[in-house]
């Protein structure tokens, strides 16, 4: 129990520090973690349940919401491109979009939205404390603007644009900016194949 709590705190701290480093950089930064961050079994169970594929896949996770006009569609287009780039290099990779706005993003909306980017993109939808716990696992921050009792539909959400590359054993190996670093990750698939064999 104590080890589990310490492991969770270590994971959250490493992800938070990495995100701080990434956000502080003037240029987008791809961070290959020297000590991969192990995720809790519950987190990996959720990610694996989103897909029908084998469980020995790499996972690529991004966060966003379907009412986003430009950032999230670009992130998902990059996610879809990376899933294809990985397949070209014989790397088994699943892509998962996690909504930070479950009040507007129903299962039906998410299903149609993610399918428009490709059959290999799945989604996860959590509510309340489950969503907060899942976001905290990855150090993802969200800010809701003008959402209140009188405005439950036309509000904007700011959120982290970090993407997470997770190995088949459930460890975060790479953190990168979903908007800026997709080409670097595609290049990594081609040039750092040893990383994806470990």
DATA-V440685 format. One line per field, one symbol per residue. ss: DSSP state (H for helix, E for strand, - for the rest). burial: I if it has 16 or more other C-alpha atoms within 10 Angstrom, else O. Layout:
ss=???
burial=???
//
This chain:
ss=-HHHHHHHHHHHHHHHHHHHHHHH------EEEEEEEE--HHHHHHHHH--------EEEEEEE------HHHHHHHHHHHHHHHHHH----EEEEEEE-------HHHHHHHHH-----EEEE---HHHHHHHHHHH---EEEE--E--E----EEEE--EEEEE----EEEEEEE----HHHHHHHHHH-HHHHH-
burial=OOOOOOIIOOIIIIIIOIIOOIIOOOOOIIIOOOOIIIIOOOOIOOIIOIIOOOIOIIIIIIIIIIIOOOIIIOIIIIIIIIIIIIOOOOIIIIIIIIIIIIOIIOOOOIOOIIOOIIOIIIIIIIOOOOIIOIIIIIIIOOOOOOOOOOOOOOOIIOIIIIIIIIIIOIIIIIIIIIIIIIOOIIOOIIOOOOOIOO
//
